[in-house]
Each structure stands twice: as structure tokens, then as C-alpha cells.
Amino acid sequence: MYENFWKQKGEETTVVTSSWQHISYFSDIKNVCWFLEPALMSAIMRLHKVVGNAVTEGRHIVVGTGSSQLYQAALYALSPHNASEPMNVVSAAPFYSSYPLMTDYLKSGLHKWAGDANEFNKQEPYIELVTSPNNPDGSTRQDVVKGDKGILIHDLAYYWPQYTPIVSPADYDIMLFTVSKSTGHAGTRIGWALVKDREIARKMTTFIEINTIGVSKDSQIRAAKILQAISNSCDHANQKDVETFFDYSYKLMAERWKELREAVNKTELFSLPDFPLETCAFSSRTFGQLPAFAWLKCEGNVDDCEEFLRKHKILTRGGKHFGASMKYVRVSMLSREKEFKLLTQRLPAIVS
């Protein structure tokens, strides 16, 4: 979806490196995350300050190969290594479909997937994942388990002003972000965690050190250049000929959600969630959520919405993957324009 915007940037976001550069594993041996490039650290801190979506003061930044690796690093850091039972890991349904897969993939003795946080009532230690805005349904989330033995991980991949009003800087112990959702550069494979506790940050760094011996410097330098370009455009937003990345992406998301709702309203077969209006402290706009995915429900007698839509040449991800009813599907809002137009044409053309 963001491809056309970045094509316009040309030299501004082009990175050229020589073969002798970035050879060493090390970036800054004085830093807890010793493979974090200083340029990326600076770009991350600047962008959060510009947008106002997260507190960076008093935080350690840990870089990872996407937020998926950081999620696994956080589980490693937070799970006791001498416990008799694996640490329970939960998230409120509908939850991100990869959480169960990543949690149990290695069948680790450190942690295990324990399902829907709404149903967790064991008097045992647990880690709760709070994804806000949530993937797949776009809702704003808080933790739901009320036990006193829990540790929270906040996945804030979508807490950017093209998807949701920024109401205040997020201020949690462990916060995960990713370039793929903030700028669209999924293939760069860069994510970062803002971590309050130095020892937790150190353990997360150790996991990544053992897992991949750090993170690609080339990717870090590229991500730094992109994040700095976004901050630069925001600094010059008062110039008439400058359109910031967040202005561009907000307008595109708003237009796509308008078109999708119009398409859905032409038929009684489907429904979409509604979101309350809030004022964004970054843009001063008042709007409801504009999620990166649409949580579409098949109404009536359709029990398997994914299969139903597949028959009409629309590929989605069914509710069962997210711990929810198969009457729901997750639909991407981030595809290229041609694919999105096909979606809005095919949905209202379906007859039961």
C-alpha cells in the first residue's frame, strides 16, 4: 500500500554501502544491545518523540529481526529458567494468529501457550500479550487477567497515526514496534523493543545473540534512513509542498475504509465493527480506528466465512486462527490498489 509513496522519495531514502562497511558483529559495545546501530537508535527515539506514541526516556532499545524475534526474546527473558512448569502465555481472543505458533514452536520447557486471556483463571504465573490496536479486529486493548502473578508485553505494532488516534504516549515495561507496520517495509525485517528493566533488556539481547548473533546492519541502516525521512517530513509539515508520510497514509487508510464500508453496506451478508471517535494528539484529527485489517463477519447461515469467500475468489484468514468463530475473517487493508479495488467490487456482487 505504501509503495507509491516511497517511490517518490528517490535519493532521500536511498542507502549506498561499500563492501568494507558494516563487517563487524559489533555496533556499540557500551550499549546493552551491543549490535544496535547508533543511527537506528537515534532515528527510533526521534520518531517516537515526533509522533508522541511512546515514552523512550529511561528505556533500553533492543533491535530484532522484526517484532516476531523480539516477542520470542521477551518470552525467553521473562520465563523463569528454573521453574518446574512452563510459564503460561495468554492473550485475549481474538488474538494475533502467530502468537500460539511462535510460543509453542520449539516446544520449550520455558513457556507454553495457555489460550484466551479472558478464560485464564489459574493461580499460576503468566505472561499476557496486549496488542493495541489489536490484530485482527482493530480494537483498543488493555490487559484482562486480574491475577497478581502476571507480566505484560505490549505489542504496539499498529500504534501509529495512520491506524489510530494517538491519545497519549504509551508507557509500559515492554513495548514492541516494527518497521513493517509503521512504514510498510516488511522485507527489511527490523523491529525494536522499548524495555524499562535493564536485566530484561540484557536477557532479550542474549536470546538474539544466541539465535542470530545480532541483527543485519544493512537492514538497520536502511531502517534508520527511512525513519529519519519520516521525521524530517513531519518537521517540515508546515510547507505547502511537503506531504508527510503519516498524512499520506492516513488519507489512504481513511479512503479505503470508506470504500470497504460502502461495499459491505450494499449487501446484508456481511458486517464490520464500529469504532468510537477520538482526537489524535499528533494530527489533531478526530476519527475512529482505521485498522490495517478488517474483521469481517459473515451474517446469516454462513458458518465458515473463509471458505465462503474463497468460493468467490476472495482470500482471507478464518476466525479459528485467532481463537474466534469461523463466522469471522481477517481481510488485509494494506494490499496494492488494484487488489483492494477487486475486493470492493467482489464483496457487493456476492449473493447468498
N, C-alpha and C positions, 0 to 999 in steps of 0.2 A: 504493500500500500504506500510505503514511503519512498519507493524507488525514484519516482519522478522528481521529488524534492531534492534528493541527494545528487541526481544527475545535473541539476542546475548549479551545484556548488563547485564543481570542477577542481581547480587548483587549491581552493580554500581547504578542502578536506583530503587532498592527495598527500600520501606519505611515500617518500623515497628513502630507502635504506641501502647501505652498501653491505657487501658480504662480510666485512670485518666488524660490523656493528652488532651489538647485542649477542656476542658469543658466549659470555659467561652466564652461569646459572644465577649469579647474584646481581641484585639491583641496589639494595641498601642494607648492609649487614647490621646497622644500628636499629633498624625497624623490626618490630615483632614479626611482621610478614616480610621477610627479607628478600622475596622475589617480586614485591610490588614496585613497579616503576614509579619514581618520584613524579613524573609528568602526569601519570594517571591519577595518583593520589591527589595532586593539586587540582586536576580537572574535576574529579568527583566532588571534592569539598566545595569548589567554586559553584558547580551546578546546583548542588543542594541548597547553597546559600541564596542563589539567584531565584530558584523556584520556591524555596521555603517549605519543602516537603519532608525534611528530616533533619534532626539535630546531629551535627558532626563533632561538636566540641566534646572533648573528653571521651572520644570513641577511637578504637583501633580499626583500621580498614584492612580487611583481608580480601584479596582478589582470588577469584576462582575461574575455572573453565565453565562459565555460565553459572547461574544460581543453582543448578542441579548438583554440581560438585560441592558447592558451599552448603547446600542442605545436608548432604551426606557428611560433610566435615563437621557441621554443627551437631548432628546426631552422635558422631564419634566423640566430640568434645564434651557433650552433656550427659552421656550414658556412663554410669559407674563401671569401671573395668573389673571390679572385684565382687559384683553383685551375684547372688545365687540365681536370679531370674533376669531375663532381658527387660530393658526399660520399655514400658508401654508408650506407643506413639499414636496420637489421635488427631483428628480434625473434623470439624462439623460438616456433615453432608448437606448439600453436595460439595465434595472436596475435589481438589485437583487430582486427576486420574493417575498421575505418575507417583504420587506420594506412597501408596501401598507398594507399588512395584519397586521403587528405589529403596524403601525401608527394608523390604524382605528379600531383595535380590540375592544378596550374598549369604542369606540365612545366618546372619551374625548372631552370636550369643550376647551381644551388647544391647540390642533393641529389637522390637517386633511391632508390626502394625496391629493396633488394637481397635481400629474401626472408627465409627461415628462418635465424635466427642459428645454429642447430645445423649448418647446411651451409655457413656462410660461412668460407672459408679463404683469401681474397685477402690479399696483403701490401699492403693499402691502408688509408688512414684510414676509420673507420666510426663511426657513432652507433648504439648498441644501446639499444633500449627495453626496460626491465624493468618489467613490470606485475605487481604483487604486492599482494594476491591477484590472480591472473590472470583476465582476461576473455578466453575464455569458461569455462575449466574450474575456476576457483577455487583453483588450486594456489599455494603459496608459491614465489616465484621469486628466483633470483639471476642475475647475468649469466653467459653461457655462452661467449662468444667469448673466446679466450685471447690474442688479439693485443695488441701494445703500442701500437697506434695508435688505440685506441678512446676514445670519450667516452660516458658513460652518462646517460640520462634515466630517472628512476624515476617511473612513473605509479602513484600510491598512492591512487587514487580509492576503493578498497574497503578501505583500511586503517583501519577503524573497528570498534568492539567489537560491533556487531550482526552483522558478517560474519565476523570472525576474531578469535582471541585476540591481544591487544596484548602482545607479548612484550618489546619494548623500543622506545624512541623511534627512529624512522628517522633516519639521519644521513648523507645523501648530498648531492652537489653541487647537483643539480637535482631537486626533488620536486614533482610535480603533484597537486593536490587539486581537488575540485569540489563545489559545493553540491548538485548533482543527486543524487549518490550518498550523500553524508553525511547530508543532511536530507530528501531527496526532492523538493526544489524545482527540478526540471529547467527549468521555464519561466522562472525568474529569470535564468538564463544567467550565472552567476557561478562562476568558478574562480580558483584562485590558485596561484602557484609560489613555493616557498621556494628561493632561489638563493644559493649561497655567494659566488660571484665577482661583484663589483660591475660589472665591464665586461660580463659576460654578461647581468646583470640590465638594464643600460642598453640593450644591443642588443635584448633582448626588448621593452623598453618602446618603443624606436624602431619596431619592427615593428608593435606595436599602434597607435602614434601614426599611422603611415602607413596602416595598414589600416582603422582605425575612429575615429581621433582620440580615443582613450581608451575608457572603458567607462561605460555608463549609471550615473549617480549614483543614480538612483531604485532601480535593482537593487541597487547596493552598500549603500544604506541599509537596504533590506528584508532583504538577506542578513545584515547586521550585527545587526539586531534579532533575527533567527531564531537566529543562532549564540550571541548573548548569552543568549537564553532557554534554550537547551540547557545552557550553562554554569551559569546560575542554578539550574536544576533539579538539576544534579549537586551544587552546593554545599549544597542542602537535601535531599539524598537520605536523610538520617537521619530526616526527618519521615515519619511513617506515611502521611500523606495525599498525599504527593508521589511520583508515578511519573516517573522521568527518561525522557527520550526514548530513551536507549540501553537502559534496562530494557524499555520498551515494544517497541522494535523488535527487540531480541534475542529476546524471548519469541515474537514473531510469526514471526520467521525460523526459530526452532527448531521451532515447531509446524508451519510449512509444510513444512520439510524432513522432519519425521517423517511427515506425511501423504503427501508425494510418495514417500518410500521405501516406505511401506506399499502405495501404489498400484502401484509398479513391482514389488514383491515378489509381487504377486498374478498376475503373468504372467512367462513366460520369454522374452518378446520384447525386453525392454529391460534395461539395466543403468546404474548410476550410479557415479561414483568414490567411493572411501572416503577419509577424511582422518584423520590422526593427531590424538590428543588433546593439547592444550596448555593451560596455565593462563594466563589473562588477567590481566596486572598491573593493569588498570583495574578489572575487576569481581570478580576472584578466582574466577571460574567456570572450570571445566575442561571444554573442549568442542572438537570438531573444527570445521573451516571450515563456515560457513553461507553459501555464495556467493549473490550476487544473481542468478546464472544457473545453471541446471542443465545440465551437459554430458552429455546423454543419448545412449546408444549403442543402435542397433538391432542385436540379435543375429540369428544365423541367416542366412537367404538375402536379407535386405533390404539392398540396396546403396545405395539413396537414401532415407535416413531422413526427410528433409524432405518429399519427395513422398509417401512412405508415410503420414506423419502428416497431411498436408494432405487426403488422401482420407478421413481420419477426423475432419475438421473441427478439427484442431489446427495452429495456425500457429507455425512455428519458423524458425530461421535455420540453414541447412545448413553442414556442416563445411568445404566448399570455400571459403567466405568467410573462414575463419580459417586457411587453409593446412593443412587436415586432411582426413581421409577423410570421404566423404559418408555413412558409416555413423553419423556423429555429428551431433547438432543442439544448438543452444543454446536453452534454454527459459527465459523470464523468470520469476523468482520474485517480482516486485515488482508484479504486477497487482492490481486490486481483488479483494476476497474472492470475489465472485460468479464472476469469470472463473477464479480459481485453483481453486475448487470444481469447476467444469466440467472443468478439466484432470484433476484427481484422480479424477473419475468416468469420464471417457472413456478414459484410458490402460488401466485393467484390463479395460475392456469390449471392447478390440480383440482380434480373433482373426486369426491369420495366414491 
